[in-house]
C-alpha cells in the first residue's frame, strides 16, 4: 500500500517542541514539531532593520535627485542665456548624474537586502515541521532536546484515504492495461473482503531488470481491513 512518507528535517537544529505523536490524526500543514529558531529570529530582526535603513537611503537619494534635476534644468536655461559658464553647467550635470548612480546603487542594495530577509524567512519556515498531507502519525522518531541534522527522519506520516496500491505486471500487459481500468484488492487473509480499485497510472517504461511494468491503483474510501504498508492481493480483469 502507498501514501506514506518520512518527514525529515530541512535544516540543522535542536528540537524544542513536539506537537504530534504516534497515532494522532493530522491535516496538511499541521505543526508536528518545532526547532529552535531564536538565532534566526534575531538575524531576521537585524536584516529587517538594515532593510528599513536602506529604504530610507533610497528615499533620501530620490529626493536629492529631484532637487538636482531641478537645478540642472535651471542651469541649462542660464547657460543658454549666457548667464553662467559652460563649466558651471557641466558641474551641475555631473552632480545630477552622480546622484543617479548613487540612487541606482541603493536600489540594488535594497533588492539584495530584501532577498536576504526572504532567505531568512525561508529558513524560519524550515524550523516548523508540518504535515505534508492529511493522514495519521504512524511513528515518531524525535524527542525534545534532540539535535537533528538536515535529512534526519522525524516522523512517519501515512494517509488513510484514499488508499493506493502499487504493483507490477509482466511486460506482456503493456498494451492491455490502461488508466481507468478496474482491479480488485484484498489483504492476504483468505477471508478478507474484496475491494474495487481503479488504475490511475501505468508506467510508460519496462523495468529491464525484471521485465515488468509498474501500476498504481486507487481504492476509494477507507476500508477498515486495509492499512498503509500492508501487502495485498491484486487481481485484474481477464485480458488476452
Beta strands, then each sheet from edge to edge (+ up, - down):
strand 1: 4-8
strand 2: 13-18
strand 3: 25-26
strand 4: 31-35
strand 5: 128-130
strand 6: 135-140
strand 7: 147-148
strand 8: 153-158
strand 9: 163-170
strand 10: 182-187
strand 11: 195-202
strand 12: 212-219
strand 13: 232-236
sheet 1: 1+ 8- 6+ 3-
sheet 2: 5+ 4- 2+ 7-
sheet 3: 9+ 12- 11+ 10- 13+
end
